[in-house]
Amino acid sequence: MGNLAFEAVIFDMDGVITKTAITHAAAWKKMFDEYLQKHAEETGETFNEFTQSDYLAFVDGKPRYKGVASFLESRNISIEFGDPSDAPGMETICGLGNRKNEAFNEVIDRDGVEVYQSTAQMLNDLKEAGIKLGVASSSKNCAPVLEAVDMLKMFGARVDGVVSAELGLHGKPEPDIFTTACDMLKSTPAKAIVVEDAVSGVQAGAKGQFGLTLGIARENNEKELAEGGADFVVTDLEEVGGISGLNELFLKNKK
């Protein structure tokens, strides 16, 4: 298939490759509800739970501490940033973020990791066609999660929360993690595709001026993804129609 118009595809992980977006949402809810309950008791305010719309609006796709800060700001709660070495649950942005990570790992250990079959199929087909593959994720758990499902070796580039911290990259909605993965693959955004399920992720793809930013609406959020900058939105990769379908979308977007 030497006639493809694109040469690289960069995938987000949670909610695109692995069914871990659900796990993250559950871990965030557990952590924030415990914190908000405690905060309500201490201040005498009413406890209002952390909802799915809170997750999508303030947390989804963002680096962990940025997600904590963004949500607390939405509730007019101001606490110290603290330090990444803070103990999980300490009343700092880092402490709460670290508690969320602990909750996430507890759920992964208990339930394991599932993969979206349509994405696994697309990855295999792209690999066979000689397309360069990258994974770009805000998660610091990216490598162990992909390792757990035996998919880490599929990718020629991995830019995750760990790599971002080392290189000092800005998180989504800035395009840094995608453009860096693109550089590692020795490709250019104009010849590459971003596949994302978070609004902050499609915003990053659009800002990075990728040849195609494909949104996957797992949360009935087609409208939000389209408004955020996705060129096309599907609910699952099987709707694309394989590599030739992906190529058609890429070419259609060029016009």
C-alpha positions in Angstrom: 0.0 0.0 0.0 2.6 2.5 -1.1 -0.1 4.9 -2.3 -1.2 6.3 1.1 -1.2 10.0 1.4 -0.1 10.0 5.0 3.0 8.5 6.6 2.4 8.6 10.4 -0.5 8.1 12.8 -0.3 9.2 16.5 -2.8 7.7 18.8 -3.9 8.9 22.3 -4.0 5.9 24.6 -6.8 6.2 27.2 -10.2 5.8 25.5 -8.6 5.3 22.1 -6.4 2.2 22.4 -7.3 1.0 25.8 -10.6 1.1 27.7 -8.9 3.0 30.5 -10.7 6.3 30.1 -13.5 4.7 32.2 -10.9 3.6 34.8 -9.5 7.1 35.0 -13.0 8.6 35.3 -13.7 6.2 38.2 -10.4 7.0 39.9 -11.0 10.7 39.6 -14.5 10.4 41.0 -13.3 8.3 44.0 -10.5 10.8 44.9 -12.5 14.0 44.4 -15.7 12.7 46.1 -13.6 11.8 49.2 -11.9 15.2 49.1 -15.2 17.2 48.5 -16.9 15.3 51.3 -14.1 16.2 53.7 -14.0 19.8 52.4 -17.8 20.1 52.9 -17.6 18.8 56.5 -14.8 21.3 57.3 -16.4 24.4 55.7 -20.1 23.6 56.4 -20.8 23.8 52.7 -23.0 21.4 50.9 -21.3 18.3 49.3 -21.7 18.3 45.6 -20.3 15.2 43.9 -17.8 15.1 41.1 -19.8 14.3 37.9 -19.1 12.8 34.5 -19.6 16.3 33.0 -17.0 17.7 35.5 -14.6 14.9 34.2 -15.2 15.8 30.6 -15.0 19.6 31.1 -12.1 20.0 33.5 -10.0 16.8 33.7 -10.2 14.6 30.6 -7.0 14.4 28.6 -5.1 16.9 30.7 -1.9 16.2 32.7 -2.9 15.0 36.2 -2.0 18.1 38.3 -3.5 20.4 35.7 -6.7 18.4 35.9 -6.8 18.8 39.7 -6.2 22.5 39.5 -8.8 23.0 36.7 -11.6 21.2 38.6 -10.9 22.8 41.9 -10.9 26.2 40.2 -14.4 25.4 38.8 -15.5 24.9 42.4 -13.7 28.0 43.7 -11.5 25.9 45.9 -8.0 27.2 46.3 -5.2 25.1 47.8 -1.4 25.0 47.5 0.2 23.4 44.5 2.6 21.5 46.7 5.3 19.2 45.3 5.1 16.1 43.0 6.7 14.2 45.9 3.7 14.9 48.2 2.1 11.9 49.9 -1.1 10.7 48.2 -4.1 12.5 49.6 -2.2 15.4 51.1 -4.2 18.6 50.8 -2.2 20.0 47.9 -2.9 19.8 44.1 0.0 17.3 43.8 -1.2 15.3 46.9 -4.7 14.9 45.4 -3.2 14.1 42.0 -1.0 11.4 43.6 -4.0 10.0 45.4 -5.9 9.7 42.1 -3.0 7.8 40.6 -3.0 5.4 43.5 -6.8 4.8 43.0 -6.2 4.3 39.2 -3.5 1.6 39.9 -5.8 -0.1 42.4 -8.5 -0.4 39.8 -6.0 -1.6 37.1 -4.6 -4.2 39.5 -8.1 -5.4 40.3 -9.7 -5.3 36.9 -6.9 -5.5 34.4 -6.9 -3.5 31.0 -9.1 -4.0 28.0 -8.3 -2.9 24.5 -10.7 -1.6 21.8 -10.5 -4.3 19.1 -11.1 -2.0 16.2 -8.1 0.1 17.3 -5.9 -3.0 17.7 -7.0 -4.1 14.2 -6.2 -0.6 12.7 -2.8 -0.5 14.4 -1.9 -4.0 13.0 -3.0 -2.9 9.5 -1.1 0.4 9.6 2.0 -1.4 10.9 1.8 -3.9 8.0 1.4 -1.0 5.5 4.6 0.5 6.8 3.0 3.5 8.4 4.9 5.0 11.4 3.1 4.7 14.7 3.3 6.9 17.7 1.4 7.1 21.1 1.0 10.5 22.8 -0.7 10.5 26.2 -0.9 12.7 29.3 -0.7 9.5 31.4 2.4 8.7 33.4 1.1 5.1 33.3 1.3 4.8 29.5 4.2 2.4 29.2 3.0 -0.1 32.0 -0.6 -0.1 30.6 0.6 -0.8 27.0 3.0 -3.3 28.3 0.1 -5.1 30.2 -1.7 -5.6 26.8 1.5 -6.4 24.9 1.3 -3.4 22.6 4.2 -1.2 23.6 6.4 -2.6 20.9 4.0 -1.4 18.2 5.0 2.2 18.6 8.1 3.9 17.1 7.5 6.9 19.4 6.0 7.3 22.9 5.5 10.7 24.4 3.7 10.3 27.7 3.5 12.0 31.1 6.9 10.8 32.1 8.6 11.9 28.8 6.7 15.2 28.9 8.0 16.0 32.4 11.6 15.1 31.3 11.4 17.4 28.2 9.4 20.1 29.9 6.5 19.8 27.3 3.2 21.6 27.7 0.2 19.3 28.1 -2.9 19.3 25.9 -4.6 21.4 24.6 -1.1 22.5 23.5 0.2 20.3 20.6 3.6 19.6 22.1 3.2 15.9 22.8 1.9 15.2 19.3 4.5 17.3 17.5 7.3 15.7 19.6 6.1 12.2 18.7 5.9 13.3 15.1 9.6 14.5 15.3 10.6 11.2 16.9 9.0 9.4 14.0 10.9 11.7 11.5 7.6 12.8 10.0 5.8 16.2 9.8 2.3 17.1 11.2 1.1 17.9 7.6 1.7 14.2 6.7 0.4 12.8 10.0 -2.9 11.9 11.6 -3.9 12.4 15.3 -6.5 10.1 16.8 -8.1 11.4 20.0 -11.2 11.0 22.2 -10.7 14.1 24.4 -11.7 17.7 23.6 -8.3 18.9 24.8 -6.7 16.3 22.5 -8.5 17.4 19.3 -7.7 21.0 20.2 -4.0 20.0 20.3 -4.2 18.2 17.0 -5.8 21.3 15.4 -3.3 23.6 17.0 -0.4 21.4 15.7 -1.9 21.7 12.2 -1.9 17.9 11.6 -3.1 16.7 8.2 -6.1 15.1 9.9 -7.4 15.2 13.5 -9.8 12.3 14.0 -12.1 12.4 17.0 -13.6 9.3 18.6 -16.8 10.1 20.6 -17.0 7.5 23.3 -19.1 9.8 25.5 -21.8 11.0 23.1 -19.6 14.1 22.7 -19.6 14.3 18.9 -20.5 18.0 18.9 -17.9 19.0 21.5 -15.1 17.2 19.6 -16.2 18.8 16.3 -16.2 22.2 17.9 -12.9 21.5 19.6 -11.2 21.0 16.2 -11.7 17.4 15.1 -11.9 17.3 11.3 -14.1 14.2 11.4 -15.8 12.4 14.3 -16.7 8.8 14.6 -17.9 6.8 17.6 -15.5 3.9 16.9 -12.6 3.3 14.5 -14.5 0.5 12.8 -16.7 3.2 11.2 -13.7 4.6 9.3 -13.5 1.6 6.9 -9.9 0.5 7.5 -6.8 2.1 6.1 -8.3 3.0 2.8 -11.1 4.8 4.6 -8.6 6.6 6.7 -6.7 7.6 3.6 -9.9 9.0 2.1 -10.6 11.1 5.1 -7.1 12.4 5.0 -7.4 13.4 1.3 -10.9 14.8 1.8 -9.5 17.0 4.6 -6.7 18.3 2.3 -9.2 19.8 -0.2 
